[in-house]
Amino acid sequence: MAKQTHRIGILGSGNIFGRYVTGLARYPELEIVRVGDVDVARAKQAAADHSIPAWGDDRGLYADDSVDIVVNLTPPVHHARTIITALEAGKHVYVEKPLATTVTDGEAVLAAASRTGRVLGSAPDTFLGSAAQTARKAIDSGLIGTPIGASAFIGHSKAETWHPNPAFLFQPGGGPVMDMGPYYLAILVNCLGPVSTVSAAARIGVPERTVTAPERTVDTIEVTIPTHTGAVLTFASGVIATTQMSFDVWDSDLPYLEIYGSEGTLSLANPNHFDGDVRLRRHGAGDWTVLEPALELFGAVGTREQSRRGLGVRDLANAVEGGPHRANAAFAFHVLETLCALEGSAQQGRSVTLSSSCERPQPRFTV
């Protein structure tokens, strides 16, 4: 049975735009019909570069009746406003991470989705990929016994060396917690369930950053948010995770993400990628075993394909068609509240109890 065609309007044609165009091309039923940007010249160029038929400003996208799904790639500080405007224009919305930059804005976004009856989904979608789903299957199958603990390590993305203007990463709404944290938290919540409490400490490492990207538009950046955060997260299940999220650790040999159980350990590849080795070492085993992927790969491991996006948009389209919605708004809000609690705990010097919860998303693999 042929899949339903969904007409996509992409809001924002900045650095990540091409990754979505490339990823969505994998799904012929997801047809990109319009580009909208407050910089109309940039929207026009993006449309020409990718053979997209229509372009214009953001208002033109909201008003375009042929668009039924808006893929929102605006900077995080604009997410709440633009999501609500698109929902109220009758569009389903898939937004880049995070869902919003504050819990209050996140609540407003959820209310708008409920009020309009539109489907709202949010990145990150890498937890839908083969690596995270393989880890989830291993846990659900009892390969590590009862989950007890986890560790997550975020090192520097070195954005100063490749992004023309990474200032947003060092201002409110950015930083390692909000920029990279969603990938790790989404996988942990998918595997272990919701978080109940967090306790964190944070600091600014270097107050001014030098930008060395070849096509940079700025030379220096003032840092106004913490760039190094350490935290302990307690999950509702009782699992305790330790995390380090930093834009000050340029090099390290620490693993990205590990989950420890009563009978073994799982070690995961980069949570920013869809695919990669998931290694298992059961207690007493002589060495690690690489698990067979639980489902098909999204792209070729070790290539630029791992940076493309679009699986979450397909997930939202499935929900519009009546199927399960995994990267859903409640899940994204819980990840957002956890990240905001990390920042709040560090600022207040105390443990923070979360008010939200969520269901573990339905797995994509078949048992």
Secondary structure, DSSP 8 states (H G I E B T S, - for coil): -----EEEEEE--STTHHHHHHHHTT-TTEEEEEEE-SSHHHHHHHHHHTT-SEEE-HHHHHH-TT--EEEE-S-GGGHHHHHHHHHHTT-EEEE-SSS-SSHHHHHHHHHHHHHHT--EEES--GGGSHHHHHHHHHHHTTTT-SEEEEEEEE----GGGT-S-GGGGGSTT-HHHHHTHHHHHHHHHHHH--EEEEEEEEE-S-SEEE---TT-S-SEEE--S-SEEEEEEEETTS-EEEEEEESS-------SEEEEESSEEEEE--TTSS----EEEETT-SS-EE---SS--SS-TTSGGGG---HHHHHHHHHHTTS--SSBHHHHHHHHHHHHHHHHHHHHTS-EE-S--------SS--
